[in-house]
Amino acid sequence: MARQSWRWLGLLTLAAGAAAGAAEAPYDSDLFGGLKARAIGPATMSGRIASIDATAEDPGLIVVGAASGGVWRSTDGGISFKPIFDEHVQSIGAVRIDPTDSKVIWVGTGESRVRNSVGVGAGVFVSRDGGDSFKPAGLAQTERVAELLVSPQDGNTVFVCATGGAWRGNPERGVYRSRDGGAQWERVLHVDDDTGCSDLAMDPSNPNVLYAGMWTYRRYPDFFTSGGAGSGLYRSFDGGDSWVELHNGLPAGEKGRIAVAIAPSKTQVVYALVEAEETALYRSDDMGRSFTEVNSSANVQMRPFYFGEIKVDPLDHLRIYRPALTTTVSEDGGQSFSALSFGGGVHPDHHALWIDPRNPQRVLLGTDGGIYASYDWAAHWRFVGSLPVSQFYHVSVDMQQPYQVYGGLQDNGSWTAPSRGPAGIRNRDWDSVGFGDGFWVFADPADPQTVYSEYQGGQLLRVDRRLSEVKRIAPVADAQSEKLRFNWNTPLHLSPTQDGVLYYGSQYLHRSADRGESWQRISPDLTTDDPKRQRQAQSGGLSRDNSTAENNATLYTIAESPLDPQLLWVGSDDGLVHVSRNGGDDWRNLSAGFKGVPKGTWVSRIDASPHAAGTAFVTFDGHRTGDFATYLYRTDDYGQTWQRLGTDAVEGYAWVIRQDPVDPALLFLGTEFGLWISIDAGAHWARFKENLPKVAVHDLVVHPREHDLVIATHGRGVYIIDDLSPLRGLDPDRLGEDVFLLPTRPGQMVSGGALQAFGADDEFLGQTLEEAATIAFYQRKRHLFGDLKLKVYDAAGAEIASLPVDKRRGIVRVPWPMRLKAPKFPPSTQLVPGFVGPRVPEGDYRFELVKGKTVLEGQVSLRPDPRSPHSAEDREVQQMLAMALYRELADLTFLAEQVSDLR
């Protein structure tokens, strides 16, 4: 009780006393190092791929850049992949293997397909050890990179095609060149601060010949424009020293995004895909001196800002691939295109294509749904099921055993899977529960087979998983009402306290008391209703793009107090926060109280405190106006006053804030650059790094029964930090102590095991919950000298386990497999793994932690699987039999050794 009283006081006072205590020991990521996030996937639908590179010399080597999921390497031809870029930003624009040395890998960060949900980069990185480690190589302010090329004659000569800021003008855009392996860069082509490089091509036979597409574009929260006077196609004959703009045969007037490709087998042939009033494919047979329009069919014209790619067969200058909604191929130099035969099994939206320069039958394709490989000129395809780069927006959980995880993904609908499995979470454990670009998903607490899921633009579904039946239940406008405005990522809230109650946001807040069968509007327009922010129909620039992605002046986040169902909070994408204390009858605009946040900044999340009704947290996200600051506020008086929490140590704009339901001073913050934790009500923050990359964290939920933190990342799928108890016990006032014990939940003795399943190496296997009880403690410094050991004793005082202990600083977790040590058995030829010790009985066990001269005692509890149908008596009989066999095996081993000694 004293611990929780201190925590509550700390929340109200910003933990001034805690801050003093924390100063005695470093507050950094190592503090949480003993905890570990486990990745559960999925890879069955994978995610958007931005770039692919491979080599003909080593067919096993493939490097993949995921749009927001980092860099992955395969050394076995794509059977399995390993992440190699986890400590750096995960938004990737281009990857390139040095053609002169495959140990050198270049990465340009920041995706250049600038859709509304695109992340941001941090410049160029290079590895000189095959991807084992990367170092920054400059150009940190470019924000995004479309292409990166290395001279085939000199690996120190590198070119970067910098697209630049999506939501702001910046001078760090254009074409850059380094002649010393990235130590220094010079900008060799620049138009203006609103025009960046969209594509770059190098003549493979003469690297002094370069072609660059330059692109004027800009994103706003409510609008996108592609095209302008600065766009054009440029050529250099002197390695980038000088450039000329190419005009002859290309469209006059404003142009948009331009893709360019050189035919490797006949390098005077150049193809350019040019966005214009009429987007078309152009061909030059004289190195760009003149062009001829060759095709303007639908797939050629398809969304040029998003599908900015054209590829030429390395051995046939007339064979062209056009990746777009699907990939089409031309055999006649672009005069005509035909669809490839995908057999209905390849995900739409194609972005990256690599063709083996020596064997063009081998093709790798990157889509919104991962990687596909073909070995017959793209006639047939194999899906790569080992890349868990799914882009989640939101996550929720239910109360089944084990609990299910639910979430919506960019381009890949909505899915659910168990939080653990006997041998891991496999691709086939994930089930689809929604369409389109998936966002909010909830299981009905009264019936988890009923699921609510929604997709872009306000499309809300109720799914009966038993029947695979789907019903559309979104609210509709009355005949007398104006059109409802739904955000692309429309907020859905399932009441935790009222059976069957849903809340849904347009410009109004809607309430259903009957699981979506009918709706009541319970608010006035809670946005600015600014006509200037309602330009979706005109969005796109030269190519109209009305996909609801720029819908604005809409509600974006809804929160209901778990302590008072009449207390409702909403935030909008145009910067307004409102509260109602009477279930929606009256609303108060709180927006003027947020000092320091620019007017109109997107409200990314509101979290209503589970500890005090008047307490709430709000995050704002300004990246859509070029503001990457972290904005986090707290109120303790129903929004009358707000205090900005200190986030100087935090990197990235904020997506989500969650207050722990048990410890009010424990806060979790998800930003564009990872998960951040505070144990002192926001006075100090540190990034959580253990097995969790520097990836955008879009949502967080704490499971109310298991006390796990479930993490939705936009690029690396779902992660789970099991059992937050040690974090809750990490009292900031005690961080100066040498060592103290931390609480943990009881160990669960799971029944059953894995059945036959042989997924081989090309299937991703999500990490399951470790079958062990956990003992945890804190130590102020890394243990260097003297004893550090942990022993477990049964009720009679007999030692039954001696456990290895990590010497790290901060939280230390020690897993105990809940078994006696493995029995000794006679040496023999084994075809299967050896024996393990039998499980110990359920119950409470004493443990002793020895650290130098300090001895700490505690208790660890073991509990049966709550799903098990077996009685306590049944388990006792099983235990007695196991122990009898255990002793008999020891006797047989002794006898075998005696016989062996007589020989």
Buried (B, 14 or more C-beta within 10 A) or exposed (E): EEEBEBBBBBBBEBBEBBBEBBEBBBBBBBBBBBBBBBBBBBBBBBBBBBBBBBBEEEBEBBBBBBBBBBBBBBBEBBBBBEBBBBEBBBBBBBBBBBBBEBEBBBBBBBBBBBBBBBBBBBBBBBBBEBBEEBEBBBBEBBBBBBBBBBBBEEBBBBBBBBBBBBBBBBEBBBBBBBBEBBEEBEBBBBBBBBBBBBBBBBBBEEBBBBBBBBBBBBBBBBBBBBBBEBBBBBBBBEBBEEBEEBEEBBBEEBBBBBBBBBBBBEBBBBBBBBBBBEBBBBBBBEBBEBBBBBBEBEBBBBBBBBBBBBBBBBBBBBBBBBBBBBBBBBBEBBEEBEEBEBEEEBBEBBBBBBBBBEEBEBBBBBBBBBBBBBBEBBEBBEBBBBBBBBBBBBBBBBEEBBBBBBBBBBBBBBBBBBBBBBEBBBBEBBBBBBBBBBBBBBBBBEEBEBBBBBBBBBBBBBBEBEEEEBEEBBBEEEEEEEEBBBBBBBBBBBBEEEEBBBBBBBBBBBBBBEBBEEBEBBBEBBBBBEEEBBBBEEBBBBBEBEBBBBBBBBBBBBBBBBBBBEBBBBBBBBBBBBBBBEBBEEBEEBBEBBEEBEEBBBBBBBBBBBBBBBBBBBBBBBBBBBBBBBBBBBBBEBBEEBBBBBBEBBBBBBBBBBBBBBBBBBBBBBBBBBBBBBBBBBBBBBBBBBBBBBBBBBBBBBBBEBBBBBBBBBBBBBBBBBBBBBBBBBBBBBBEBEBBBBBBBBBBBBBEEEEEEEBEEBBBBBBBBBBBBBBBBBBBEEBEEEEBEBBBBBEEEEEBBEBEBBEBBBBBBBBBBBBBEEBEBEEEEEEEEEEEBBBBBBEEBBBBBBBEEBEBEBEBEBBBBEEEEEEEEEBEEBBEEBBEEBEEBEEEBEEBEEEEEEE
